[in-house]
Amino acid sequence: MNKYFSEFIGTFALVFAGTGAIIINDLSGGAITHLGVGLVFGLIIMTMIYALGEISGAHFNPAVSFGFWLAKRLPSKELFLFVLSQVSGGLTASIFLKMIFPQHQTLGATEPNIVSVSGCFLLETMLTFFLMFVIIHVAQGAKEKGLMAGVAIGGMVALEAIFAGPVTGASMNPARSLAPAIVSGHLHFLWIYLTAPFLGATLAIYSCCLLRKDNSCCLSC
């Protein structure tokens, strides 16, 4: 059960700190700034990877767990419990934030801005593709590479949150989008964030398959 509790805590931390930063930024008139919000997402992922990575692998994201399952690096019997733990952690965090900031309407829910719905879907797919592509490469190999995994993955999350946050919310994570959407009742665009990340993760795994001759990213290739 340790690995499932680890995924619960890590996803709780991600949603609590990340969407909490969005809420506080909105309510304080921009005190954190958009750049700050992006850094919060990256830093919480980085620190939780170092804190919990040896226990569960530090996925904190159903699409990432799905990607590892496709790569045959997560057993089928564990996939559902990983996703359930992640969704539960995210929902618990959003409930806490609703109790702390009842005046905030969306609780950091993600939705398209500037681009069309199809543009949002495509961008979220590509964002998750790049995130999963980095994760699947740095989460294996030499010890030195493993030691830098938190920096690489956290940096990728921060980068994508900074440049794409104003457009789609830069979710890349169904649990991160599902939690505030359900608790706040803003469900209109939720389907994008529940589907595009899985497509992006799938494309990343099979791209890795094509790049690596030893097929170590995707054992079914």
Residue frames as qw, qx, qy, qz and C-alpha x, y, z in Angstrom:
[[0.000, 0.883, 0.470, 0.000, 0.00, 0.00, 0.00],
 [0.405, -0.588, 0.042, 0.699, 2.99, 2.33, 0.42],
 [0.284, 0.037, 0.514, 0.809, 3.23, 3.08, -3.29],
 [0.044, -0.663, -0.634, -0.395, -0.46, 3.99, -3.56],
 [0.350, -0.836, -0.293, 0.305, -0.28, 6.26, -0.53],
 [0.436, -0.336, 0.261, 0.793, 2.81, 7.82, -2.08],
 [0.152, 0.342, 0.589, 0.716, 0.87, 8.58, -5.26],
 [0.224, -0.810, -0.538, -0.063, -1.98, 10.02, -3.17],
 [0.419, -0.723, -0.090, 0.542, 0.36, 12.34, -1.26],
 [0.386, -0.149, 0.403, 0.816, 2.30, 13.43, -4.35],
 [0.053, 0.509, 0.611, 0.604, -0.81, 14.26, -6.36],
 [0.315, -0.831, -0.432, 0.151, -2.33, 15.99, -3.33],
 [0.431, -0.557, 0.071, 0.706, 0.79, 18.15, -3.07],
 [0.283, 0.133, 0.536, 0.784, 0.74, 18.93, -6.80],
 [0.091, -0.675, -0.588, -0.436, -2.89, 20.04, -6.86],
 [0.414, -0.793, -0.348, 0.281, -2.75, 21.80, -3.48],
 [0.407, -0.511, 0.149, 0.743, 0.38, 23.81, -4.27],
 [0.262, 0.113, 0.576, 0.766, -0.16, 24.29, -8.01],
 [0.110, -0.656, -0.578, -0.472, -3.83, 25.22, -8.13],
 [0.428, -0.743, -0.349, 0.377, -3.43, 26.90, -4.75],
 [0.370, -0.287, 0.185, 0.864, -0.88, 29.22, -6.36],
 [0.040, 0.390, 0.583, 0.712, -3.40, 30.03, -9.11],
 [0.322, -0.758, -0.562, -0.073, -6.09, 30.81, -6.53],
 [0.458, -0.649, -0.159, 0.586, -3.82, 32.98, -4.41],
 [0.311, -0.035, 0.356, 0.880, -2.54, 34.79, -7.48],
 [0.079, -0.570, -0.599, -0.557, -6.12, 35.58, -8.54],
 [0.418, -0.784, -0.457, 0.030, -7.26, 36.71, -5.10],
 [0.511, -0.585, -0.039, 0.629, -4.14, 38.77, -4.37],
 [0.322, 0.910, 0.011, -0.261, -4.22, 40.71, -7.63],
 [0.760, 0.590, -0.214, 0.169, -1.27, 38.91, -9.19],
 [0.411, -0.814, 0.407, -0.057, 1.13, 38.75, -6.27],
 [0.787, -0.209, 0.545, 0.201, 2.58, 35.42, -7.39],
 [0.281, 0.620, -0.433, -0.591, 2.52, 36.25, -11.13],
 [0.912, 0.306, -0.097, -0.253, 2.11, 33.82, -14.00],
 [0.491, 0.548, -0.644, 0.209, 5.82, 33.05, -13.96],
 [0.258, -0.388, 0.710, -0.527, 5.58, 32.26, -10.27],
 [0.845, 0.041, 0.263, -0.463, 2.66, 29.90, -10.79],
 [0.825, 0.440, -0.349, -0.061, 4.61, 27.98, -13.43],
 [0.251, 0.520, -0.718, 0.388, 7.58, 27.69, -11.10],
 [0.571, -0.267, 0.542, -0.556, 5.35, 26.43, -8.26],
 [0.939, 0.188, 0.017, -0.286, 4.11, 23.59, -10.47],
 [0.690, 0.509, -0.486, 0.167, 7.65, 22.69, -11.50],
 [0.012, 0.525, -0.675, 0.518, 9.11, 22.92, -8.01],
 [0.718, -0.213, 0.429, -0.505, 6.40, 20.86, -6.31],
 [0.946, 0.270, -0.134, -0.119, 6.85, 18.11, -8.90],
 [0.491, 0.576, -0.568, 0.323, 10.63, 18.21, -8.51],
 [0.218, -0.466, 0.653, -0.556, 10.59, 18.02, -4.71],
 [0.840, -0.071, 0.300, -0.445, 7.94, 15.29, -4.60],
 [0.846, 0.399, -0.353, -0.014, 9.95, 13.21, -7.07],
 [0.310, 0.489, -0.682, 0.447, 12.95, 13.32, -4.73],
 [0.448, -0.316, 0.543, -0.636, 10.77, 12.68, -1.68],
 [0.785, 0.069, 0.448, -0.422, 8.66, 9.82, -3.05],
 [0.576, 0.548, -0.489, -0.358, 10.31, 8.57, -6.23],
 [0.141, 0.330, -0.929, 0.090, 11.89, 5.51, -4.62],
 [0.431, 0.097, 0.742, -0.505, 8.52, 4.41, -3.21],
 [0.624, 0.508, 0.527, -0.273, 6.16, 4.61, -6.18],
 [0.533, 0.266, 0.488, 0.637, 8.15, 6.03, -9.08],
 [0.037, -0.531, -0.167, 0.830, 6.50, 9.43, -8.50],
 [0.221, 0.412, 0.696, 0.545, 4.00, 9.44, -11.37],
 [0.041, 0.461, 0.396, -0.793, 1.36, 11.73, -9.80],
 [0.387, 0.422, -0.269, -0.774, -0.42, 11.68, -13.14],
 [0.802, 0.193, 0.519, -0.223, -2.80, 9.07, -14.63],
 [0.687, 0.703, -0.139, -0.121, -1.46, 9.73, -18.14],
 [0.093, 0.692, -0.709, 0.098, 2.10, 9.07, -16.97],
 [0.572, -0.183, 0.761, -0.245, 1.03, 5.86, -15.24],
 [0.817, 0.466, 0.253, -0.226, -0.73, 4.85, -18.45],
 [0.462, 0.773, -0.432, -0.049, 2.47, 5.55, -20.38],
 [0.174, -0.513, 0.824, -0.165, 4.51, 3.37, -18.03],
 [0.743, 0.109, 0.598, -0.280, 1.88, 0.66, -18.39],
 [0.743, 0.644, -0.054, -0.173, 2.19, 0.84, -22.18],
 [0.300, 0.719, -0.619, 0.101, 5.94, 0.54, -21.80],
 [0.884, -0.150, -0.442, 0.001, 5.38, -2.54, -19.64],
 [0.346, 0.286, -0.553, 0.702, 7.02, -0.85, -16.69],
 [0.399, -0.142, 0.462, -0.779, 3.85, -0.81, -14.59],
 [0.058, 0.139, 0.988, 0.042, 1.87, -4.04, -14.06],
 [0.298, -0.389, -0.547, -0.679, -1.73, -4.05, -15.25],
 [0.521, -0.545, -0.651, 0.093, -2.95, -4.98, -11.77],
 [0.386, -0.424, -0.290, 0.766, -1.40, -1.78, -10.35],
 [0.133, 0.273, 0.341, 0.889, -2.56, 0.69, -13.00],
 [0.337, -0.675, -0.510, -0.414, -6.10, 1.12, -11.66],
 [0.596, -0.659, -0.335, 0.314, -4.92, 1.60, -8.07],
 [0.436, -0.106, 0.066, 0.891, -2.30, 4.13, -9.18],
 [0.046, -0.416, -0.395, -0.818, -4.94, 6.16, -11.03],
 [0.493, -0.691, -0.502, -0.162, -7.42, 5.86, -8.15],
 [0.593, -0.482, -0.243, 0.597, -4.80, 7.07, -5.69],
 [0.295, 0.048, 0.186, 0.936, -3.89, 10.01, -7.91],
 [0.217, -0.544, -0.470, -0.660, -7.49, 11.08, -8.49],
 [0.576, -0.666, -0.466, 0.089, -8.27, 10.73, -4.78],
 [0.531, -0.322, -0.129, 0.773, -5.25, 12.85, -3.86],
 [0.117, 0.226, 0.292, 0.922, -6.22, 15.57, -6.31],
 [0.372, -0.625, -0.521, -0.448, -9.86, 15.64, -5.18],
 [0.599, -0.591, -0.402, 0.360, -8.84, 15.84, -1.53],
 [0.401, -0.139, 0.009, 0.906, -6.56, 18.79, -2.29],
 [0.078, -0.375, -0.389, -0.838, -9.31, 20.66, -4.14],
 [0.503, -0.665, -0.536, -0.135, -11.74, 20.05, -1.29],
 [0.553, -0.463, -0.254, 0.645, -9.23, 21.54, 1.14],
 [0.226, 0.040, 0.195, 0.954, -8.73, 24.54, -1.15],
 [0.258, -0.561, -0.533, -0.578, -12.49, 25.03, -1.41],
 [0.562, -0.666, -0.452, 0.192, -12.66, 25.13, 2.38],
 [0.493, -0.364, -0.062, 0.788, -9.80, 27.63, 2.59],
 [0.004, 0.216, -0.256, -0.942, -10.84, 29.83, -0.36],
 [0.332, 0.493, 0.793, -0.132, -14.65, 29.46, -0.73],
 [0.247, 0.778, 0.105, -0.568, -14.84, 32.76, -2.60],
 [0.004, -0.444, 0.682, 0.582, -12.83, 31.48, -5.58],
 [0.754, 0.301, 0.061, -0.580, -15.11, 30.26, -8.37],
 [0.810, 0.423, -0.369, -0.173, -12.96, 27.84, -10.40],
 [0.780, -0.520, 0.345, 0.043, -10.30, 26.63, -7.91],
 [0.170, -0.598, 0.669, 0.406, -7.74, 26.63, -10.73],
 [0.761, 0.332, 0.556, -0.044, -9.78, 24.54, -13.17],
 [0.275, -0.264, 0.573, 0.726, -8.30, 24.37, -16.67],
 [0.529, 0.679, 0.481, -0.167, -10.06, 25.64, -19.79],
 [0.585, 0.358, 0.337, 0.646, -9.14, 26.88, -23.28],
 [0.051, -0.883, -0.113, 0.453, -8.16, 30.52, -23.67],
 [0.030, 0.656, -0.454, -0.602, -7.07, 32.29, -26.88],
 [0.101, 0.196, -0.876, -0.428, -7.26, 29.04, -28.88],
 [0.718, -0.071, -0.316, -0.616, -10.21, 26.95, -30.08],
 [0.850, -0.291, 0.346, -0.269, -11.31, 23.72, -28.45],
 [0.943, 0.300, -0.021, 0.144, -9.49, 21.72, -31.14],
 [0.363, 0.721, -0.388, 0.445, -6.40, 23.89, -30.67],
 [0.488, -0.604, 0.466, -0.424, -6.55, 23.27, -26.94],
 [0.972, -0.059, 0.203, -0.104, -6.81, 19.52, -27.50],
 [0.791, 0.506, -0.174, 0.297, -3.83, 19.53, -29.85],
 [0.090, 0.745, -0.443, 0.491, -1.71, 21.66, -27.52],
 [0.681, -0.484, 0.425, -0.348, -2.48, 19.51, -24.47],
 [0.986, 0.153, 0.059, 0.043, -1.61, 16.43, -26.50],
 [0.613, 0.607, -0.283, 0.420, 1.74, 17.91, -27.49],
 [0.237, -0.726, 0.433, -0.479, 2.50, 19.17, -23.98],
 [0.853, -0.317, 0.358, -0.210, 1.92, 15.71, -22.54],
 [0.899, 0.394, -0.095, 0.167, 3.92, 14.15, -25.36],
 [0.355, 0.686, -0.420, 0.476, 7.00, 16.19, -24.44],
 [0.492, -0.591, 0.450, -0.454, 6.51, 15.63, -20.72],
 [0.958, -0.093, 0.243, -0.122, 6.15, 11.85, -21.10],
 [0.771, 0.551, -0.209, 0.241, 9.03, 11.77, -23.58],
 [0.069, 0.701, -0.523, 0.480, 11.32, 13.36, -21.00],
 [0.695, -0.431, 0.410, -0.404, 10.03, 11.18, -18.15],
 [0.990, 0.091, 0.083, -0.061, 10.46, 7.87, -19.94],
 [0.680, 0.558, -0.310, 0.361, 14.05, 8.73, -20.84],
 [0.042, 0.629, -0.516, 0.580, 15.30, 10.15, -17.54],
 [0.748, -0.394, 0.287, -0.450, 13.50, 7.63, -15.31],
 [0.988, 0.001, 0.115, 0.100, 15.95, 4.90, -16.31],
 [0.645, 0.635, -0.235, 0.354, 19.59, 4.35, -17.14],
 [0.523, 0.258, -0.485, 0.652, 22.69, 5.59, -15.33],
 [0.421, -0.575, -0.552, 0.434, 22.57, 6.53, -11.66],
 [0.201, -0.231, -0.002, 0.952, 23.67, 10.08, -12.53],
 [0.203, -0.263, -0.534, -0.778, 20.73, 10.42, -14.90],
 [0.452, -0.550, -0.701, -0.051, 18.37, 9.17, -12.20],
 [0.377, -0.438, -0.378, 0.723, 19.69, 11.71, -9.74],
 [0.004, -0.174, 0.159, 0.972, 18.82, 14.49, -12.19],
 [0.038, -0.428, -0.835, -0.344, 15.37, 13.11, -13.04],
 [0.131, -0.734, -0.552, 0.374, 13.60, 15.43, -10.61],
 [0.110, -0.559, 0.135, 0.811, 15.29, 18.48, -12.08],
 [0.030, -0.022, 0.714, 0.699, 14.58, 17.44, -15.67],
 [0.106, -0.524, -0.823, -0.193, 10.94, 16.54, -15.08],
 [0.167, -0.741, -0.418, 0.499, 10.23, 19.48, -12.78],
 [0.130, -0.423, 0.282, 0.851, 11.92, 21.79, -15.26],
 [0.004, -0.196, -0.776, -0.599, 9.79, 20.44, -18.10],
 [0.134, -0.684, -0.712, 0.084, 6.60, 20.95, -16.08],
 [0.173, -0.695, -0.158, 0.680, 7.62, 24.51, -15.23],
 [0.130, -0.196, 0.520, 0.821, 8.61, 25.28, -18.82],
 [0.063, -0.377, -0.798, -0.466, 5.29, 24.06, -20.21],
 [0.185, -0.728, -0.600, 0.276, 3.26, 25.73, -17.47],
 [0.185, -0.567, 0.018, 0.803, 4.99, 29.05, -18.12],
 [0.016, 0.191, -0.525, -0.829, 4.57, 29.13, -21.88],
 [0.265, -0.261, -0.780, -0.503, 1.22, 27.32, -22.29],
 [0.096, -0.363, -0.744, 0.553, -0.52, 28.12, -19.02],
 [0.235, 0.385, 0.131, -0.882, -2.32, 31.20, -20.39],
 [0.395, 0.179, -0.609, -0.664, -3.58, 29.18, -23.36],
 [0.681, -0.155, -0.653, -0.292, -4.84, 25.86, -21.96],
 [0.689, -0.637, 0.185, -0.293, -3.86, 25.88, -18.30],
 [0.378, 0.544, -0.741, 0.105, -1.03, 23.49, -19.23],
 [0.829, -0.354, 0.215, -0.376, -2.55, 20.55, -17.40],
 [0.432, 0.447, -0.782, -0.039, -0.83, 17.51, -18.95],
 [0.070, 0.060, -0.903, 0.420, -2.52, 15.64, -16.11],
 [0.419, -0.437, -0.625, -0.493, -6.12, 14.35, -15.93],
 [0.510, -0.508, -0.605, 0.340, -6.07, 14.24, -12.11],
 [0.251, -0.212, -0.139, 0.934, -4.89, 17.86, -11.89],
 [0.226, -0.125, -0.341, -0.904, -7.79, 19.02, -14.11],
 [0.471, -0.392, -0.749, -0.250, -10.45, 16.64, -12.81],
 [0.388, -0.367, -0.637, 0.556, -10.16, 17.65, -9.15],
 [0.013, 0.283, 0.183, -0.941, -10.84, 21.41, -9.37],
 [0.315, -0.091, -0.552, -0.767, -13.41, 20.89, -12.13],
 [0.466, -0.393, -0.787, -0.091, -15.50, 18.53, -10.02],
 [0.332, -0.433, -0.553, 0.630, -15.22, 20.47, -6.77],
 [0.029, 0.307, 0.012, -0.951, -15.96, 23.83, -8.45],
 [0.537, 0.539, 0.588, -0.274, -18.54, 22.46, -10.89],
 [0.311, 0.740, -0.310, -0.510, -16.72, 23.79, -13.99],
 [0.696, -0.045, 0.710, 0.095, -17.01, 20.69, -16.16],
 [0.614, 0.697, 0.075, -0.363, -17.63, 22.11, -19.63],
 [0.507, 0.712, -0.479, -0.079, -14.15, 21.54, -21.12],
 [0.608, -0.512, 0.595, -0.119, -13.10, 18.70, -18.85],
 [0.938, 0.244, 0.247, -0.014, -13.25, 16.09, -21.62],
 [0.510, 0.784, -0.314, 0.161, -10.25, 17.70, -23.32],
 [0.087, -0.696, 0.632, -0.330, -8.08, 17.26, -20.24],
 [0.767, -0.198, 0.558, -0.247, -9.25, 13.70, -19.67],
 [0.891, 0.380, 0.247, 0.029, -8.39, 12.52, -23.17],
 [0.458, 0.841, -0.259, 0.124, -5.57, 14.59, -24.71],
 [0.271, -0.720, 0.627, -0.117, -2.95, 13.66, -22.06],
 [0.813, -0.072, 0.577, -0.030, -3.48, 9.94, -22.65],
 [0.755, 0.637, 0.118, 0.096, -3.03, 10.43, -26.39],
 [0.164, 0.892, -0.394, 0.151, 0.12, 12.47, -25.82],
 [0.538, -0.529, 0.649, -0.098, 1.57, 9.87, -23.46],
 [0.879, 0.212, 0.426, 0.009, 0.85, 7.10, -25.96],
 [0.600, 0.784, -0.080, 0.139, 2.59, 8.97, -28.77],
 [0.122, -0.833, 0.520, -0.142, 5.60, 9.59, -26.52],
 [0.738, -0.296, 0.604, -0.043, 6.01, 5.91, -25.65],
 [0.840, 0.376, 0.364, 0.141, 5.90, 4.78, -29.25],
 [0.347, 0.899, -0.228, 0.140, 8.23, 7.59, -30.32],
 [0.401, -0.678, 0.611, -0.080, 10.66, 6.33, -27.72],
 [0.869, 0.062, 0.491, 0.001, 10.21, 2.88, -29.21],
 [0.703, 0.693, 0.071, 0.145, 11.33, 4.15, -32.59],
 [0.090, 0.905, -0.374, 0.180, 14.37, 5.94, -31.18],
 [0.425, -0.577, 0.680, -0.155, 15.78, 3.22, -28.97],
 [0.575, 0.325, -0.701, -0.268, 17.11, 0.14, -30.74],
 [0.141, 0.113, -0.932, 0.315, 17.07, -1.90, -27.54],
 [0.467, -0.453, -0.574, -0.498, 13.31, -1.30, -27.17],
 [0.336, -0.138, -0.705, 0.609, 13.85, -0.52, -23.47],
 [0.247, 0.022, 0.180, -0.952, 11.12, 2.12, -23.50],
 [0.746, 0.137, 0.042, -0.651, 8.44, -0.07, -24.98],
 [0.346, -0.293, 0.891, 0.032, 8.89, -3.79, -24.56],
 [0.679, 0.407, 0.568, -0.224, 5.96, -4.62, -26.84],
 [0.412, 0.772, -0.264, -0.406, 7.72, -3.18, -29.90]]
